[in-house]
Amino acid sequence: MDLAARITQVKPSPTLSLDAKTKALQADGVDVVNFGAGEPDFSTPDYIKQAGIRAIEDNFTRYTPVGGIPELKKAIVDKFKRDNELDYSPDQIAVSCGGKHTLYNLAQVLFQAGDQVVVPAPYWVSYPPIITLAGAEPVIVATSETNDFKMTADELRAAVTPRTRAMILNSPSNPTGATYTRAELEALAEVVLERNLLVISDDIYEKILFDGLSFRNMANLGPELKERTVIAHGLAKTYAMTGWRIGFMAGGKEIAGAVTKLQSQSTSNPCSIAQKAGVAALNGPDDSVAVMCAAFDERRLFLIEALNRIEGVKCFRATGAFYVFPNFSAHFGKRFGDLVIDGSDRMADYLLEEARVSVVPGQAFGEDACLRLSYAISLDDIKKGLDRIEEALSRLS
């Protein structure tokens, strides 16, 4: 059977495919240290789970308004005011089935054939396919490891053409853990205003920050930038709610209305029970977030220091999210028997097969020199995994 051409232009998510392969090995009893996880290893806080249970007990199990229940929209509006000093009204908010669904919806209502969208590399694996599925063209901008893989104003300016409609900015970043400073955002903002660009700000890791950094996005830089910025956000990472599937956007009324219209013909409303849990998450205390971030910070510092002690590996200091993105390219070209390590894909395969360590190849994120390691696993597993990686690298010749 012939499939639609659009689906042949994209590949399955490499992170989800790797996670499935890793979990299949673990299910067979293989001891695999999984650095590939893209979700916190903490449980959803009890007060959030209890809100979901109450929703079931109260029979809150029917269709809701497509773009989210009023109570959740209000909680999102209050969150932006409280945490980000940004004013939105409920009709500027649309709630969707997770952060990825939010980004997909935005691409579908904002982009079309002929448009170009700037995507700094390394990038989250789904940005280019989401843009491609909207009929637009992702324009990949390679960034420098010496600048912690953050796009500069000159790099953005050089990538913009008359067809450029928007750029996507993810800070803190998946996969690098890099975070843009206010000054770096201000430099990019000059190009945004100069070239009349839209900004999709993916803020999903907003509260997972270290080294005393404060969160800023493009919308914080003034009214003109706020008008040009659409924020994509969600509950998954901050509240360990990956399976609950609640994402949301904030932006212009016209954009929020278009997303809601699109959603009315695709998924309809997000899960009613998860929406009630989302209200509790946004209105509740952030104690659990602080506990999670403290644990992440301890793991982050240990992991970066330990990676930099391994011969031929270098890792810059990630400042957000729960990933590091070390460079393994000094080992490329080496061999293990008949196997030649010719890039990050082969290195990831080698580490999984020979060391029983699961990592994500940097090629999936647009930077082949590196591997992504998540520290959303226990410190004991991190130590065991690093010992296995070091031993496996020592066997290459």
Summary of the structure (lengths in Angstrom):
residues: 397
radius of gyration: 21.0
end to end distance: 46.8
largest distance: 63.5
contacts: 1350
relative contact order: 0.16
helix: 46%
strand: 15%
